[in-house]
Amino acid sequence: MDVETARAIEQLGDRLDALQVALRSDCAEIRRHAEMLFESLKNDIRILAEGFATLSAKLDSGRR
């Protein structure tokens, strides 16, 4: 293998390493964002469930 080809392969390896680091960073950021969204959604579902429970209790007391 000539020097030029070896150097090109080495540079390609370096670029692949950098890409791998960037992708890992992006995945971690996406995961944090998804966790925030899921937590927000969980809170919204809890609020809805509490509202339905309150409404159900009011309807049950009105039927008696």
C-alpha positions as a Markdown table, in Angstrom:
| # | Residue | x | y | z |
|---|---|---|---|---|
| 1 | Met | 0.0 | 0.0 | 0.0 |
| 2 | Asp | 1.4 | 3.4 | -0.9 |
| 3 | Val | 1.8 | 6.3 | 1.5 |
| 4 | Glu | -1.0 | 8.3 | 0.0 |
| 5 | Thr | -3.5 | 5.5 | 0.3 |
| 6 | Ala | -2.5 | 4.7 | 3.9 |
| 7 | Arg | -2.9 | 8.4 | 4.7 |
| 8 | Ala | -6.3 | 8.5 | 3.1 |
| 9 | Ile | -7.4 | 5.4 | 5.0 |
| 10 | Glu | -6.1 | 7.0 | 8.3 |
| 11 | Gln | -8.0 | 10.2 | 7.6 |
| 12 | Leu | -11.2 | 8.3 | 6.8 |
| 13 | Gly | -10.8 | 6.4 | 10.1 |
| 14 | Asp | -10.5 | 9.7 | 11.9 |
| 15 | Arg | -13.6 | 11.1 | 10.3 |
| 16 | Leu | -15.5 | 7.9 | 11.1 |
| 17 | Asp | -14.4 | 8.3 | 14.8 |
| 18 | Ala | -15.6 | 11.9 | 14.8 |
| 19 | Leu | -18.9 | 10.9 | 13.3 |
| 20 | Gln | -19.4 | 8.2 | 15.9 |
| 21 | Val | -18.8 | 10.7 | 18.7 |
| 22 | Ala | -21.2 | 13.2 | 17.2 |
| 23 | Leu | -23.9 | 10.5 | 16.8 |
| 24 | Arg | -23.5 | 9.4 | 20.4 |
| 25 | Ser | -23.9 | 13.0 | 21.5 |
| 26 | Asp | -27.0 | 13.5 | 19.3 |
| 27 | Cys | -28.5 | 10.3 | 20.6 |
| 28 | Ala | -28.0 | 11.3 | 24.2 |
| 29 | Glu | -29.5 | 14.7 | 23.5 |
| 30 | Ile | -32.5 | 13.1 | 21.7 |
| 31 | Arg | -33.0 | 10.7 | 24.7 |
| 32 | Arg | -33.0 | 13.6 | 27.2 |
| 33 | His | -35.5 | 15.5 | 25.1 |
| 34 | Ala | -37.7 | 12.4 | 24.8 |
| 35 | Glu | -37.6 | 11.8 | 28.5 |
| 36 | Met | -38.7 | 15.4 | 29.1 |
| 37 | Leu | -41.6 | 15.0 | 26.7 |
| 38 | Phe | -42.6 | 11.7 | 28.3 |
| 39 | Glu | -42.5 | 13.3 | 31.8 |
| 40 | Ser | -44.7 | 16.1 | 30.6 |
| 41 | Leu | -47.1 | 13.7 | 28.9 |
| 42 | Lys | -47.3 | 11.7 | 32.1 |
| 43 | Asn | -48.2 | 14.8 | 34.1 |
| 44 | Asp | -50.9 | 15.7 | 31.5 |
| 45 | Ile | -52.4 | 12.2 | 31.8 |
| 46 | Arg | -52.3 | 12.5 | 35.6 |
| 47 | Ile | -54.2 | 15.8 | 35.4 |
| 48 | Leu | -56.8 | 14.4 | 33.0 |
| 49 | Ala | -57.2 | 11.3 | 35.2 |
| 50 | Glu | -57.8 | 13.5 | 38.3 |
| 51 | Gly | -60.3 | 15.6 | 36.3 |
| 52 | Phe | -62.2 | 12.5 | 35.2 |
| 53 | Ala | -62.2 | 11.1 | 38.7 |
| 54 | Thr | -63.6 | 14.4 | 40.1 |
| 55 | Leu | -66.3 | 14.6 | 37.3 |
| 56 | Ser | -67.2 | 11.0 | 37.9 |
| 57 | Ala | -67.6 | 11.6 | 41.6 |
| 58 | Lys | -69.8 | 14.7 | 41.0 |
| 59 | Leu | -72.0 | 12.7 | 38.5 |
| 60 | Asp | -72.3 | 9.8 | 41.0 |
| 61 | Ser | -73.3 | 12.2 | 43.8 |
| 62 | Gly | -75.9 | 13.9 | 41.6 |
| 63 | Arg | -77.5 | 10.5 | 40.8 |
| 64 | Arg | -78.2 | 9.7 | 44.5 |
